[in-house]
Amino acid sequence: MKLKNFCVFICAICVYATCSAQNSINVWQKNGSVYQYNITDVDSITFSVTGNPTDTVLKTTATQLASKMFLACNIGNTFESVGCSTTSSNESCWGSPKITQQIIDAYKAAGFNTVRIPVAWNTYAEANGGVIPEWWMNRIQEVVDYCMKDDLYVLLNIHWDGGWLERHVDAVSQSSVNKTQENLWKQIATHFKNYDDHLVFCSANEPDTENDEQAAILKTYHQTFVNTVRATGGYNGTRCLVIQCAGTAADKSVQYDYMPIDVVPNRLLMEFHYYPYTYALMEEDADWGPAHWFWGKDYQNIIVNGVNRSCSWHTEETVISEFSAIKEKFVDKGIPVVMGEFAIMNRELSAEWRDKFEECRANYYYFLTKTAKNYGIVPVLWDTPNGSKSVIDRDKCTVGNQRAMEGLLKGANEGVYPF
């Protein structure tokens, strides 16, 4: 029985070999000679394959792909971490434990079916003569494979990585940035070219872009990304790709022209990030205004020690207005959208206000996730290791903030993509 199963398996994958019987295998040499071996005499067989696989077409369109992404989450402050070393992994540099299969299992068990993996690549390539070290490429593949084992979709990007692209959207840097973009993506795409449509490449992260001139330069960076990936063969010829908007901001996403041309129709997604600053990220009060702890129509005019801690400049109506504009420009034209990051950082509050803050944050996650899906936008939470934006406890491999997770799941369940 084992020999029969072995023979069938060989037949399914062989290039220059076929089975002639349940206990033998025929191997054709390039010169036309044929050799027959008994299965019992064969320890292993190595095939040399030239060209691309016969079936190199991924038929999933960007819209079909987005429709399969129920709820997504970043593995933040991990593989994009830099500052500890250029010759060994920075994976734990910013506080994360080493990512394991059990941690990825925890994300899936919590309800996520898509994982965004932010990665620093150039930090390591620059220290290695422009070549991404094999050990780093293999480590990223290992984590991608953890996700594949759990049947998760993966968004794999080039993150901030020292700002070589993000801080250099300008004419002076354009040529060198495009060369680096081509160099890195040729290596990344080639390495992963035979992964199916569960793997999605994302051109960049948050490219600084403030005007039409910069948007035109950013467009060349994205065009280099698309052209390079498409040229690497395998499944990359039709793989879905994610393009970051100007500044990765909702308002700029509809303001500027930055989308590249793709020879394959219906394979591009647009990405923006969503952080209403005074509520999402502002740690301390400034002379121009206070940090906000509460958001939404049910949490207005909450005064703490004489300060209004409710966000009034950004409301449910703001979200709907911005998402509606994005839907009209992109989703309605066959380009689904990824909200690649959103989160509300923790606040150090007294017990009196802590519960209301958590209640409000869960409600915000519910509203934002539901509304995003209703407007054709994939919601991707920014999650960090047991820190100010943590939902999953990576040390314990479980949900660390149950209330926030419930808000996310409720929104993801109630939201319905318009495609």
C-alpha positions in Angstrom: 0.0 0.0 0.0 2.8 2.4 0.8 4.5 1.6 -2.5 1.3 2.3 -4.4 0.7 5.6 -2.6 4.3 6.6 -3.1 4.1 5.8 -6.8 0.9 7.9 -7.3 2.5 10.9 -5.5 5.6 10.7 -7.7 3.4 10.7 -10.8 1.5 13.7 -9.6 4.6 15.9 -9.3 7.1 14.4 -11.7 8.5 16.3 -14.7 10.7 13.8 -16.3 9.3 10.7 -14.6 6.3 8.4 -14.8 5.3 5.2 -13.0 5.3 2.1 -15.1 4.0 -0.2 -12.3 3.3 0.0 -8.6 6.9 -0.9 -7.8 8.9 0.9 -10.5 9.5 4.4 -12.0 10.7 5.5 -15.4 13.0 8.5 -15.6 13.6 10.3 -18.9 16.9 12.0 -19.4 17.2 15.2 -21.5 19.0 13.2 -24.2 16.0 10.9 -24.5 17.4 7.9 -22.6 15.0 6.1 -20.3 16.0 4.5 -17.0 13.8 2.3 -14.9 14.2 2.0 -11.2 12.6 -0.2 -8.6 10.9 1.8 -5.9 12.6 -0.2 -3.2 16.0 0.9 -4.5 15.2 4.6 -4.5 16.0 6.7 -1.4 15.1 10.1 -3.0 14.6 11.7 -6.3 15.6 15.3 -7.2 14.1 16.9 -10.3 15.5 19.9 -12.2 12.7 22.0 -13.5 13.1 24.7 -16.0 10.5 27.3 -17.0 7.3 28.1 -15.1 4.6 25.7 -13.8 2.0 24.9 -16.4 -0.8 26.4 -14.4 0.5 29.9 -13.5 -2.8 31.7 -13.5 -4.4 32.8 -10.3 -8.0 33.4 -11.3 -9.0 35.3 -8.1 -9.7 39.0 -8.8 -9.1 41.7 -6.3 -12.8 42.0 -5.5 -13.1 38.3 -5.0 -10.1 38.3 -2.8 -11.4 41.2 -0.7 -14.7 39.5 -0.3 -13.0 36.5 1.4 -11.2 38.6 4.0 -13.5 38.6 7.0 -11.3 40.5 9.5 -7.6 41.2 9.4 -4.9 42.0 11.9 -1.3 43.2 11.8 1.6 41.4 13.4 3.0 44.9 14.3 6.3 45.9 16.0 7.8 42.6 15.0 9.4 42.0 11.6 9.5 45.7 10.8 11.5 46.4 13.9 14.9 47.9 13.3 17.6 49.3 15.5 19.1 46.3 17.3 21.1 44.7 14.5 21.7 44.5 10.8 23.3 41.0 10.9 20.7 39.2 13.0 17.0 39.3 13.4 15.3 42.4 15.0 12.1 40.3 15.5 12.0 40.9 19.2 13.7 44.3 19.2 10.5 46.2 20.0 9.2 43.8 22.6 7.5 40.9 20.7 8.2 37.3 21.5 9.4 35.3 18.6 6.4 34.5 16.4 5.4 30.9 16.6 2.7 28.7 15.0 0.8 29.0 18.4 0.7 32.8 18.1 -0.7 32.6 14.6 -3.2 30.0 15.8 -4.3 32.5 18.5 -5.0 35.1 15.8 -7.1 32.7 13.9 -8.9 31.4 17.0 -9.8 34.9 17.9 -11.6 35.4 14.6 -9.1 36.9 12.2 -8.7 35.2 8.8 -6.2 37.6 7.3 -2.8 38.7 8.6 -0.7 41.7 7.5 3.0 41.1 8.1 5.0 44.4 8.0 8.6 43.7 7.2 11.9 45.6 7.1 13.9 44.3 4.1 16.3 47.0 3.0 17.9 47.2 6.5 19.2 43.7 6.0 19.9 44.0 2.3 22.1 47.1 2.7 24.2 45.3 5.2 24.6 42.4 2.8 25.6 44.1 -0.5 22.0 44.7 -1.6 21.0 41.0 -1.2 18.3 40.1 1.3 20.1 37.5 3.5 18.8 34.0 3.1 18.3 33.5 6.8 16.0 36.5 6.9 14.0 35.5 3.8 13.6 32.0 5.2 12.4 33.4 8.6 9.7 35.5 6.9 8.7 32.4 4.8 8.5 30.4 8.0 5.9 32.8 9.4 4.0 33.0 6.1 3.9 29.2 6.2 2.4 29.4 9.7 -0.4 31.5 8.2 -0.8 29.2 5.2 -1.2 26.2 7.6 -4.1 28.0 9.2 -5.6 28.9 5.8 -5.1 32.6 6.5 -4.7 35.3 3.8 -1.4 37.2 4.1 -0.6 40.8 3.2 3.2 41.0 2.9 4.7 44.5 2.5 7.9 46.5 2.7 7.3 48.6 5.8 9.0 51.8 7.0 12.4 50.1 7.0 14.4 53.2 7.9 12.3 55.4 5.6 14.3 54.7 2.4 11.1 55.0 0.3 8.6 56.6 2.7 10.8 59.7 3.4 12.1 60.0 -0.1 9.1 60.7 -2.4 11.1 63.4 -4.2 12.8 64.0 -7.6 16.3 63.9 -6.2 15.7 60.4 -4.7 13.4 59.0 -7.4 16.0 57.1 -9.5 17.7 55.5 -6.5 14.5 54.6 -4.8 13.1 52.9 -7.9 16.3 50.9 -8.2 16.0 49.7 -4.6 12.3 49.0 -5.0 13.1 46.9 -8.1 15.9 45.1 -6.3 14.0 44.2 -3.2 10.8 43.2 -4.9 12.6 41.0 -7.5 14.0 39.0 -4.6 10.9 38.9 -2.5 8.6 38.1 -5.4 10.9 35.4 -6.8 11.2 33.7 -3.5 7.4 33.5 -3.0 6.3 33.2 -6.6 4.8 29.7 -6.3 2.5 30.6 -3.3 -1.2 30.8 -4.3 -3.6 33.7 -3.9 -3.6 33.5 -0.1 -0.4 35.6 -0.4 -0.7 39.2 -1.4 2.1 41.7 -2.0 1.9 45.3 -0.8 4.2 47.9 -2.4 5.0 50.1 0.5 3.6 51.3 3.8 3.1 55.1 4.4 4.8 57.1 1.7 5.0 60.8 2.5 3.1 62.6 -0.2 1.7 66.1 0.0 1.2 67.4 -3.6 0.7 66.4 -7.2 4.4 66.3 -8.0 5.1 63.9 -5.1 2.1 61.8 -6.1 3.5 61.4 -9.6 6.8 60.3 -8.2 5.0 57.8 -5.9 3.2 56.4 -8.9 6.6 55.5 -10.4 7.5 53.6 -7.2 4.3 51.6 -7.4 4.8 51.1 -11.2 8.2 49.6 -10.5 6.6 47.3 -7.9 3.9 46.1 -10.3 6.3 45.6 -13.2 8.9 43.8 -11.1 6.5 41.4 -9.5 4.8 40.6 -12.8 8.1 39.8 -14.4 9.2 37.2 -11.8 6.9 34.5 -13.2 5.1 31.7 -11.3 1.8 32.9 -9.8 3.1 36.5 -9.7 1.8 37.1 -13.2 -1.7 37.3 -11.9 -1.3 37.8 -8.2 -3.4 40.5 -6.5 -1.3 43.5 -5.4 -1.9 46.3 -2.9 -1.1 50.0 -3.7 -0.7 52.5 -1.0 -2.3 55.9 -1.5 -0.7 59.3 -1.0 0.3 59.6 2.6 -1.8 56.5 3.3 -4.5 59.0 4.3 -8.3 58.7 3.6 -8.6 62.3 2.3 -5.5 62.1 0.1 -6.6 58.7 -1.3 -9.2 60.4 -3.4 -7.2 63.6 -4.0 -4.2 62.5 -6.0 -3.2 60.3 -8.9 -0.8 57.6 -7.7 -2.3 54.3 -9.0 0.0 52.4 -11.5 -1.0 50.6 -14.6 -1.3 46.8 -14.5 -1.3 44.6 -17.6 -3.6 42.2 -15.7 -7.1 43.6 -15.2 -8.8 43.6 -11.8 -5.8 42.6 -9.6 -5.1 45.8 -7.8 -6.3 47.0 -4.3 -5.8 50.4 -2.8 -4.6 50.9 0.8 -5.1 53.7 3.3 -4.6 53.9 7.1 -7.0 55.4 9.6 -5.9 57.1 12.8 -8.0 60.2 13.9 -5.0 61.6 15.7 -6.3 63.2 18.9 -8.3 60.1 19.7 -6.2 57.3 18.2 -2.6 58.4 18.8 -2.2 61.6 20.9 -0.5 60.7 24.2 -0.5 64.1 25.9 -2.3 67.4 25.7 -0.8 70.1 23.4 -1.1 73.8 23.5 -3.4 73.7 20.6 -5.8 71.1 22.1 -6.3 68.1 24.4 -5.9 64.4 23.8 -9.3 62.7 23.4 -10.3 59.5 25.3 -13.8 59.1 23.9 -15.4 59.1 20.5 -18.9 58.9 19.0 -22.3 60.4 19.4 -22.9 58.4 22.6 -19.7 59.8 24.2 -19.9 63.5 23.7 -19.0 66.3 26.1 -17.4 64.1 28.8 -15.6 66.5 31.0 -12.6 65.3 33.1 -11.1 67.8 35.5 -12.4 70.7 33.4 -11.2 69.3 30.0 -13.6 67.9 27.4 -12.1 64.5 26.5 -14.6 63.7 23.8 -13.6 63.9 20.1 -15.9 66.2 18.3 -14.0 67.0 15.1 -14.2 63.4 13.9 -17.5 61.6 14.1 -19.6 58.8 12.6 -20.6 61.2 9.9 -16.9 61.9 9.2 -16.2 58.2 8.7 -19.2 57.7 6.5 -18.3 60.7 4.4 -14.7 59.6 3.9 -15.6 56.0 3.2 -18.3 57.0 0.8 -15.8 59.0 -1.3 -13.4 56.1 -1.3 -16.1 53.7 -2.4 -17.1 56.0 -5.2 -13.6 56.4 -6.6 -12.3 52.9 -6.1 -14.7 50.2 -5.0 -17.4 51.1 -7.5 -14.8 50.9 -10.3 -13.6 47.4 -9.3 -10.8 48.4 -7.1 -11.4 47.1 -3.5 -9.7 48.9 -0.6 -7.7 47.8 2.4 -7.7 49.9 5.6 -4.3 48.5 6.4 -4.0 50.0 9.9 -6.4 51.3 12.5 -6.2 51.2 16.3 -6.8 53.3 19.4 -3.9 53.4 21.8 -4.3 52.7 25.5 -4.6 55.6 28.0 -3.4 55.6 31.5 -6.6 56.4 33.3 -8.0 56.1 36.7 -10.5 53.3 37.4 -13.3 56.0 37.2 -12.7 56.5 33.5 -11.0 53.3 32.4 -14.2 51.3 32.0 -15.8 54.0 29.9 -12.7 54.3 27.7 -12.8 50.6 27.0 -16.5 50.7 26.3 -16.0 53.5 23.9 -13.0 51.9 22.1 -15.0 48.7 21.6 -17.9 50.7 20.2 -15.5 52.5 17.9 -14.0 49.2 16.7 -17.5 47.9 16.1 -18.6 51.0 14.1 -15.4 51.3 12.1 -15.2 47.6 11.2 -18.8 47.4 10.2 -18.8 50.6 8.2 -15.6 49.7 6.4 -17.0 46.4 5.2 -20.2 48.0 4.1 -18.2 50.4 1.9 -16.0 47.7 0.4 -13.0 48.3 2.7 -11.1 45.4 4.4 -10.5 46.3 8.0 -7.0 45.5 9.3 -6.3 46.2 13.0 -2.9 47.4 14.0 -1.9 45.0 16.8 1.3 45.2 18.8 3.0 42.8 21.3 1.3 43.3 24.6 1.5 47.1 24.3 -0.5 50.2 23.9 -2.5 48.8 20.9 -2.6 45.1 21.8 -5.6 42.9 21.4 -3.9 39.6 21.2 -1.6 38.6 24.1 1.3 36.9 22.2 2.9 35.6 25.4 -0.2 33.7 26.4 -1.4 33.0 22.9 -4.9 34.2 23.7 -7.1 37.3 23.5 -5.7 40.0 25.8 -8.5 42.5 25.4 -11.8 40.7 25.2 -14.0 43.8 25.0 -12.1 45.2 22.1 -12.1 41.8 20.3 -15.9 41.6 20.8 -16.4 45.0 19.2 -14.2 43.9 16.2 -16.1 40.6 15.7 -19.5 42.2 16.0 -18.6 44.8 13.4 -17.1 42.2 11.1 -20.1 40.0 11.4 -22.6 42.7 10.7 -20.7 44.5 8.0 -21.5 43.2 4.5 -19.2 43.9 1.5 -21.0 45.5 -1.5 -19.6 43.0 -3.9 
